[in-house]
């Protein structure tokens, strides 16, 4: 998960949508994912009203 910091308004909708509680707000009130807990279901991406959350394939 990648959060576009300039778009995230800290509303918390993504936190409420996460069934494994893998998203928290950082000290700047921006969405932050716990990579070990995240199931990559993308529900947070679907519900974000600002479109601030996206998933990208990481090569490596």
C-alpha positions as CSV (number, residue, x, y, z in Angstrom):
1,X,0.0,0.0,0.0
2,X,1.2,3.5,-0.8
3,X,-0.4,6.6,0.6
4,X,-0.3,9.8,-1.3
5,X,0.5,12.0,1.7
6,X,-0.8,15.2,0.0
7,X,-4.2,13.6,-0.7
8,X,-4.7,11.8,2.6
9,X,-6.9,13.9,4.9
10,X,-6.8,11.6,7.9
11,X,-10.5,10.8,7.8
12,X,-9.9,7.2,9.0
13,X,-12.3,5.5,6.6
14,X,-9.5,3.1,5.6
15,X,-8.9,2.1,9.2
16,X,-12.6,1.3,9.7
17,X,-12.6,-0.8,6.5
18,X,-9.6,-2.9,7.4
19,X,-10.7,-6.3,8.7
20,X,-7.3,-7.1,10.2
21,X,-6.6,-3.6,11.7
22,X,-3.4,-3.2,9.6
23,X,-3.8,0.5,9.1
24,X,-3.0,3.2,11.7
25,X,-2.6,6.9,11.6
26,X,1.0,8.2,11.9
27,X,1.9,11.3,13.9
28,X,0.9,13.5,11.0
29,X,-2.6,11.8,10.8
30,X,-1.8,10.0,7.5
31,X,-2.7,6.4,6.8
32,X,0.2,3.9,7.5
33,X,0.0,0.2,6.8
34,X,1.5,-2.6,9.0
35,X,3.0,-4.8,6.2
36,X,3.0,-7.9,8.3
37,X,-0.7,-7.7,9.1
38,X,-2.0,-6.5,5.7
39,X,-3.8,-9.1,3.6
40,X,-3.6,-6.9,0.5
41,X,-7.4,-7.1,0.0
42,X,-7.4,-3.5,-1.2
43,X,-10.6,-2.6,0.6
44,X,-8.9,0.5,2.0
45,X,-8.1,1.6,-1.6
46,X,-11.7,1.1,-2.6
47,X,-13.2,3.1,0.3
48,X,-10.7,6.0,0.4
49,X,-12.8,9.1,-0.5
50,X,-9.7,11.0,-1.6
51,X,-8.1,8.2,-3.7
52,X,-5.0,8.6,-1.6
53,X,-4.3,4.9,-1.2
54,X,-2.9,2.7,-4.0
55,X,-1.1,-0.6,-4.4
56,X,2.0,-0.9,-6.5
57,X,3.9,-4.0,-7.6
58,X,7.4,-3.8,-6.1
59,X,10.1,-5.4,-8.2
60,X,12.8,-7.2,-6.4
